[in-house]
Amino acid sequence: MHFLVKVIVSALIIGVITEVAKHFSTIGGFIAALPLMSLLSLFWISFEGRNKQELSQFALGVLYGFPASALLLFIVYIGLKNSFTLSTSVLLGIGVWCIVFGVSFLLVKNYFKLRRN
């Protein structure tokens, strides 16, 4: 039952964003950039009984993923602006996202490995 509620609420948020974007592209993009899904996920995880440490780790994970996601969106923007198709722009963005995310993951992993010693 909880899963169904999560899916419905998430779908409603996405639906509202796309409807706003139909009429006001920039405002729709701004709303989509809000951390609604991250915050909603935090609430769902909390509702399921996770402790503050687990919630804190989730929030930190979102922060680690943010630079790669921002770069992905920037590459999609640049690609579309330069007449690439949406598919090509997204594929380029995903490729760069994978590289940046991988490097970020290794840096974070090594940082925490060094800090524990």
C-alpha positions as CSV (number, residue, x, y, z in Angstrom):
1,M,0.0,0.0,0.0
2,H,2.8,2.4,0.9
3,F,4.5,1.7,-2.4
4,L,1.3,2.6,-4.3
5,V,0.9,5.9,-2.4
6,K,4.6,6.7,-3.2
7,V,4.1,6.0,-6.9
8,I,0.9,8.1,-7.1
9,V,2.3,11.1,-5.2
10,S,5.5,11.0,-7.3
11,A,3.5,10.7,-10.6
12,L,1.3,13.6,-9.6
13,I,4.3,15.8,-9.0
14,I,5.8,14.9,-12.3
15,G,2.4,15.5,-14.0
16,V,2.1,19.0,-12.5
17,I,5.6,19.9,-13.5
18,T,5.1,18.8,-17.1
19,E,1.7,20.6,-17.3
20,V,3.4,23.8,-16.0
21,A,6.2,23.3,-18.5
22,K,3.7,23.1,-21.4
23,H,2.8,26.7,-20.8
24,F,5.9,28.1,-19.1
25,S,9.0,26.2,-20.0
26,T,11.4,28.1,-17.8
27,I,9.1,27.9,-14.8
28,G,8.5,24.2,-15.3
29,G,12.3,23.7,-15.5
30,F,12.8,25.7,-12.3
31,I,10.1,23.7,-10.5
32,A,11.8,20.5,-11.7
33,A,15.1,21.7,-10.4
34,L,13.7,22.0,-6.9
35,P,14.7,19.2,-4.6
36,L,11.2,18.0,-4.4
37,M,12.0,14.3,-5.2
38,S,15.0,14.3,-2.8
39,L,12.9,15.8,0.0
40,L,9.9,13.5,-0.8
41,S,12.3,10.5,-0.7
42,L,13.6,11.7,2.7
43,F,10.1,11.8,4.1
44,W,9.2,8.4,2.7
45,I,12.4,6.9,4.1
46,S,11.7,8.5,7.5
47,F,8.1,7.3,7.4
48,E,9.4,3.8,6.9
49,G,11.3,4.0,10.2
50,R,14.8,4.8,9.2
51,N,17.0,6.6,11.8
52,K,18.6,10.0,11.5
53,Q,22.0,8.6,10.5
54,E,20.4,6.8,7.5
55,L,18.6,10.0,6.5
56,S,21.8,12.0,6.9
57,Q,23.6,9.5,4.6
58,F,20.9,9.7,2.0
59,A,21.1,13.5,2.0
60,L,24.9,13.3,1.6
61,G,24.5,10.9,-1.3
62,V,22.2,13.4,-3.0
63,L,24.8,16.0,-2.5
64,Y,27.5,13.7,-4.0
65,G,25.3,13.1,-7.1
66,F,24.4,16.8,-7.6
67,P,27.5,18.0,-9.6
68,A,27.2,15.1,-12.1
69,S,23.5,15.7,-12.5
70,A,24.0,19.5,-13.0
71,L,26.6,18.8,-15.6
72,L,24.3,16.3,-17.4
73,L,21.6,19.0,-17.6
74,F,24.1,21.6,-18.8
75,I,25.3,19.2,-21.6
76,V,21.7,18.5,-22.6
77,Y,21.0,22.3,-22.7
78,I,24.2,23.0,-24.8
79,G,23.4,20.1,-27.2
80,L,19.8,21.2,-27.8
81,K,21.0,24.8,-28.2
82,N,23.4,23.6,-30.9
83,S,20.8,21.7,-32.9
84,F,21.6,18.2,-31.6
85,T,18.5,15.9,-31.2
86,L,17.1,15.3,-27.7
87,S,18.3,11.7,-27.9
88,T,21.9,12.7,-28.8
89,S,22.0,15.4,-26.2
90,V,20.7,13.1,-23.5
91,L,23.1,10.3,-24.5
92,L,26.1,12.7,-24.4
93,G,24.9,14.0,-21.0
94,I,24.5,10.5,-19.6
95,G,28.0,9.6,-20.9
96,V,29.5,12.6,-19.1
97,W,27.4,11.9,-16.0
98,C,28.8,8.4,-15.8
99,I,32.4,9.6,-16.0
100,V,31.9,12.4,-13.5
101,F,29.9,10.2,-11.2
102,G,32.6,7.5,-11.3
103,V,35.3,10.0,-10.6
104,S,33.3,11.6,-7.8
105,F,32.6,8.2,-6.3
106,L,36.3,7.3,-6.3
107,L,37.2,10.6,-4.8
108,V,34.6,10.3,-2.0
109,K,35.5,6.7,-1.3
110,N,39.2,7.6,-1.0
111,Y,38.5,10.7,1.1
112,F,36.5,8.7,3.6
113,K,39.1,5.9,3.6
114,L,41.8,8.5,4.4
115,R,39.7,10.2,7.1
116,R,39.1,6.9,9.0
117,N,42.8,6.3,9.5
